[in-house]
Amino acid sequence: MATLAGFDEEALKLFEEAMEALKDADKGNKLLRQTRLDLAFVLHRLDRFEEAAPLFLEALPDIPIVHGALPEEHMTYQLGAVIALIGAARWAEAEAPARDLVGLELKHRPRGHLQRELSHLFLGSILVHLGRFAEAEPILSDVVPNLPESVWIHHWAKNLLGGSFAGQGRYDEAEPLLLTGYEKMNPSEGALRHKRESLERVVRLYDAWGKPDKAAEWRLKGETK
């Protein structure tokens, strides 16, 4: 990981220099489009989502132009855009590119492929954050059994599914999913925000359910971490 991070830092410097050199180029210039995409992609790999998100939003129409003939590359850049927008908490802006990504994955990858399931998971996450719980529920219900339990995103998906139930007032169904999803989630350092948000969903469950003692108990877990 350190090697990759070092490579990304070097790549970032090169792409920033290239963007400066191309600053006067016509907006339709293909090299400018590709360089802007690459700069956004490297920023997202470095978890610099606030910087990557606006670049990706500007570059989204360029992805099919630059990479449309290569589905794997198209999906990789589209996924980077969705991750950056989610990382920057730009939920409403993330929905359309997430739906486009799901469409690409459905077309090009088989059921059970990790990236295909991940695209659905991201869309479900976006809908939960937008408060559209009934829309999120079937997407997340479909994803959970198709993600291996050995990967942390399986447990994130469970917690999100619990959040979709809780948002609809189905607290009995939500509780075990929220708790086990949170407790078994062991994300990488760059994804710890998802763990924190999962804990917040547990607290909101007990607040909404009228169980202030349980809410306080779980809120304390967040304060002591």
Buried (B, 14 or more C-beta within 10 A) or exposed (E): EEEEEEEBEEBBEEBBEBBEEBEEBEEEEEEBBBBBBBBBBBBBBBBBBEBBBBBBBBBBEBBBBBBEEEBEBBBBBBBBBBBBBBBBEBBEBBBEBBBBBBEBBEEBBEEEEBBBBBBBBBBBBBBBBBEBBEBBBEBBBBBBEBBEEEBBBBBBBBBBBBBBBBBBEBBEBBBEBBBBBBEBBEBEEEBEBBBEBBBBBBBBBBBBBEBEEBBEEBBEEEEEE
